[in-house]
Amino acid sequence: MGLQAGIVGLPNVGKSTLFNALSNAKAVAANFPFCTIEPNIGVITVPDERLIALEKIVNPQRVVPATVEIVDIAGLVKGASKGEGLGNQFLGNIRNTDAIIHVLRCFEDDNVIHVDGSVNPVRDKEIIDTELQLKDLDSVDKKISKNEKMVKTGDKELLRGLELIKDLKSFMEKGNNARGFVVSAEDKEKHLSDLFLLTLKPVIYVCNVDDKSVVNGNNHTGAVTEAVKNENAEILFVSAQIESEIAVMESYDDRQMFLEDMGLSESGVARLIKSTYRLLNLATYFTAGVQEVRAWTITKGMIAPQAAGVIHTDFEKGFIRAEVIKYTDFIKYGSEAACRDNGKLAVQGKDYVVEDGDIMHFRFNV
C-alpha cells in the first residue's frame, strides 16, 4: 500500500533540509522563503532490522524494503486559506497526503532568517493551524448547508450527521483542530470522512533543534509539548542539520559511531518513519524466498486476503489460504523447512488477522 507524508511548516524552518536528509532528493535548501515552489517528492526506505536478519538467513537475490513517499510542500503564510502566497497550492498538496509532518523551528540562529522575525514555534504552529482550520470550516459550512436541505425528508441518520457536524463546527471555532474532536470510529467514517478535513489528518510535530537539544529538547520544545498535549499527535526532537550530515555518510559503522557520539541510538529519520507507522496504525509482514525478501506495509487488523491484495489484487480475489511463520520462529529455526518440521508453520484461512512480523506465503487461484 502506498504511503505519503507531507512535510509542512512556515517558510525557512528547515523543511527542505529535512527533506534532503530523508530522501537525498535535490530540493533546494536556501536561506529565503519559498525556495520550494513545486512539491518535491522523494521515496525513502523504511528502516527495519528484521530485513537484515532475514537476508542473512535466506541469502536472496534481492531485498526490497517498504517505502514511504515524502512530499516537501511549499511554505505557508497568513491568509493561505484565502489564496494568499502559495496558499491554494499548499492546501491542495496537503489534502492528498496520509499524514502531516509539521516542522517547527526550535533553534536560535541569527544567520537564518525567520519569516516573522523571531523564533516562536507555538506561534508558527498556530499560524498554520488557523489557515487549515479556516479551510476546514469552509468545508464544514458547505456540508451543513447541504444536510439542512436533506434532513427535511425526516431521515434520522442524516439528522444525526447534521448534529455531529454542527458540534464539530463549534469545537473548531474555538481554535481546535478536528483531530481533537472526540467521536466514535463509526460516526467518523459515516459522517466526517467525506469532508476530507485537513486538520483531521494525523500529525507528527518535528521540533527542528540544534545539536545540543536533540536528546532532551529546550525551552522551545517544552512550549510545543505543552501546546499539543491534548492532540492525538507525536512529537520528535530532530536536528535537520545533523540528519543531513548523517545522510551523506557511506559507511553504516560511521553513521552508528556518529549517533553514539551524539548520545542517540538511532537517527531522526528512523524515529520519524517509526512514528509515522504508529500514527497511521500500520504494520509490516514479509515474504521470504531465494529470489526476494520483501517487506509489505499493511494496516493493523487486516485479514489475510486483504494483506495478500497488497501484493496483487488477484491474490485477494482468488485467496485460498496463507502459510504463516512467526518472525521469531524463523530466526530461531533458520529456515522454512525447519519451521515446518518443528510445527511452526501454520496454515491460516480467510479470517486470520495478520500480525506485525509475520512471514507469509499465499496460495490462490484465479
Summary of the structure (lengths in Angstrom):
residues: 366
radius of gyration: 23.0
end to end distance: 21.3
largest distance: 68.3
contacts: 1181
relative contact order: 0.13
helix: 45%
strand: 20%
